């Protein structure tokens, strides 16, 4: 699974726990924001392993 932050693709760290994962969950997805993502408004999308992309959501990245 990948999160696309503007032009940068960030792999989602899978954190296994008994019975599933603590990241991602059904309601929360945590990814590190790499240094090459510039501050400002960017589009964020989730891309599944099957290549399905979510609708883009605009967020503000701050320092």
C-alpha positions in Angstrom: 0.0 0.0 0.0 1.2 3.5 -0.9 0.2 7.0 0.0 0.8 9.5 -2.7 1.6 12.9 -1.2 1.7 15.3 -4.1 4.3 13.8 -6.5 5.9 11.6 -3.8 4.9 8.0 -3.1 5.3 6.8 0.5 5.1 3.2 1.4 2.8 2.4 4.4 4.6 0.7 7.2 2.8 -2.5 8.1 2.8 -3.0 11.9 1.6 -6.6 12.6 -0.1 -7.4 15.9 -2.1 -10.4 17.0 -5.2 -10.6 14.9 -4.2 -8.1 12.2 -2.3 -4.8 12.0 -2.0 -1.7 14.2 -1.1 0.2 11.1 -3.1 0.5 8.9 -6.4 0.0 10.6 -9.9 0.3 9.3 -10.1 4.0 10.4 -6.4 5.2 10.6 -3.4 5.2 8.4 -0.1 6.6 9.6 2.8 7.3 7.2 6.0 9.3 7.6 6.1 12.5 5.5 9.5 12.5 3.7 11.6 15.6 3.6 11.1 16.0 -0.1 7.4 16.9 0.4 7.4 20.7 0.3 5.2 22.7 2.7 1.9 24.0 1.2 -1.3 22.5 -0.2 -0.8 19.0 -1.7 -3.2 16.3 -2.9 -3.1 13.0 -0.9 -4.3 9.6 -2.3 -4.1 6.1 -1.0 -3.1 3.4 -3.6 -3.8 -0.2 -2.7 -1.6 -3.1 -3.6 -4.1 -3.9 -6.4 -3.5 -0.4 -7.9 -6.9 1.1 -6.8 -6.6 4.8 -6.1 -8.9 6.7 -3.7 -10.2 10.1 -4.5 -7.7 12.9 -3.9 -7.9 14.9 -0.7 -6.1 18.3 -0.4 -4.2 18.8 2.8 -1.9 21.6 4.1 1.7 20.4 4.9 3.5 22.6 7.4 7.0 22.7 8.7 
